[in-house]
Amino acid sequence: MLELPHTAGCVVCGPANARGLHLSLHVDPDTGIIQTRFVPEREHIGFTGIVHGGIISAVIDEAMVWAASWHGKRFCVCGEMSVRFRQSARIGSPMIVRAEVGLTRGKLIATSCQASDESGKIIATGTGKYVPLSVEDNRAFVRTFVDDAATAAAAQILRSAS
């Protein structure tokens, strides 16, 4: 698994975002499957002890945007996303989030995602439709990657494709 690059201010992965989640996402370069581990903290609640659905949705979106972006080697933006919550996520209980590309049609990349607890019980599922940035906007975006030895291999692959 390769660790994917970060952008400084991203609310999900950005190391410079004081209020961000600071997640590291990884890709299996052979399958394109994206994975991350998220341990919700007490500031992520919606209702006492239960993780806010918007936080879970943000993590699912991040995993799916990276699945689409890795697939086309061009960063994407979300055009449409749907999340289905199957059970409550609890503070302090780790979640494993995995996303992959389903199909592509022209400029649209369809993805799916599953967030589960460590025992494999599904917390939420998501689907999304992602649109690649223009070549010019993608070149500008990959220049924003934070230089980090842990993410250098994946960043190089994405930079050289643009």
NORRAHU-V144921 format. One record per residue. N is the residue number from 1. RES is the residue in one small letter. SS is DSSP state (2 for helix, 1 for strand, 0 for the rest). Layout:
n->{N & N}
res->{RES & RES}
ss->{SS & SS}
//
This chain:
n->{1 & 2 & 3 & 4 & 5 & 6 & 7 & 8 & 9 & 10 & 11 & 12 & 13 & 14 & 15 & 16 & 17 & 18 & 19 & 20 & 21 & 22 & 23 & 24 & 25 & 26 & 27 & 28 & 29 & 30 & 31 & 32 & 33 & 34 & 35 & 36 & 37 & 38 & 39 & 40 & 41 & 42 & 43 & 44 & 45 & 46 & 47 & 48 & 49 & 50 & 51 & 52 & 53 & 54 & 55 & 56 & 57 & 58 & 59 & 60 & 61 & 62 & 63 & 64 & 65 & 66 & 67 & 68 & 69 & 70 & 71 & 72 & 73 & 74 & 75 & 76 & 77 & 78 & 79 & 80 & 81 & 82 & 83 & 84 & 85 & 86 & 87 & 88 & 89 & 90 & 91 & 92 & 93 & 94 & 95 & 96 & 97 & 98 & 99 & 100 & 101 & 102 & 103 & 104 & 105 & 106 & 107 & 108 & 109 & 110 & 111 & 112 & 113 & 114 & 115 & 116 & 117 & 118 & 119 & 120 & 121 & 122 & 123 & 124 & 125 & 126 & 127 & 128 & 129 & 130 & 131 & 132 & 133 & 134 & 135 & 136 & 137 & 138 & 139 & 140 & 141 & 142 & 143 & 144 & 145 & 146 & 147 & 148 & 149 & 150 & 151 & 152 & 153 & 154 & 155 & 156 & 157 & 158 & 159 & 160 & 161 & 162}
res->{m & l & e & l & p & h & t & a & g & c & v & v & c & g & p & a & n & a & r & g & l & h & l & s & l & h & v & d & p & d & t & g & i & i & q & t & r & f & v & p & e & r & e & h & i & g & f & t & g & i & v & h & g & g & i & i & s & a & v & i & d & e & a & m & v & w & a & a & s & w & h & g & k & r & f & c & v & c & g & e & m & s & v & r & f & r & q & s & a & r & i & g & s & p & m & i & v & r & a & e & v & g & l & t & r & g & k & l & i & a & t & s & c & q & a & s & d & e & s & g & k & i & i & a & t & g & t & g & k & y & v & p & l & s & v & e & d & n & r & a & f & v & r & t & f & v & d & d & a & a & t & a & a & a & a & q & i & l & r & s & a & s}
ss->{0 & 1 & 1 & 0 & 0 & 0 & 1 & 0 & 0 & 0 & 0 & 0 & 0 & 0 & 0 & 0 & 0 & 0 & 0 & 0 & 0 & 0 & 0 & 0 & 1 & 1 & 1 & 0 & 0 & 0 & 0 & 0 & 0 & 1 & 1 & 1 & 1 & 1 & 1 & 0 & 0 & 2 & 2 & 2 & 1 & 1 & 1 & 0 & 0 & 1 & 1 & 0 & 2 & 2 & 2 & 2 & 2 & 2 & 2 & 2 & 2 & 2 & 2 & 2 & 2 & 2 & 2 & 2 & 2 & 2 & 2 & 2 & 0 & 0 & 0 & 1 & 1 & 1 & 1 & 1 & 1 & 1 & 1 & 1 & 1 & 0 & 0 & 0 & 0 & 1 & 0 & 0 & 0 & 1 & 1 & 1 & 1 & 1 & 1 & 1 & 1 & 1 & 1 & 1 & 1 & 0 & 0 & 1 & 1 & 1 & 1 & 1 & 1 & 1 & 1 & 1 & 1 & 0 & 0 & 0 & 0 & 1 & 1 & 1 & 1 & 1 & 1 & 1 & 1 & 1 & 1 & 1 & 0 & 0 & 2 & 2 & 2 & 2 & 2 & 2 & 2 & 2 & 0 & 0 & 1 & 0 & 0 & 0 & 2 & 2 & 2 & 2 & 2 & 2 & 2 & 2 & 2 & 2 & 2 & 2 & 2 & 0}
//
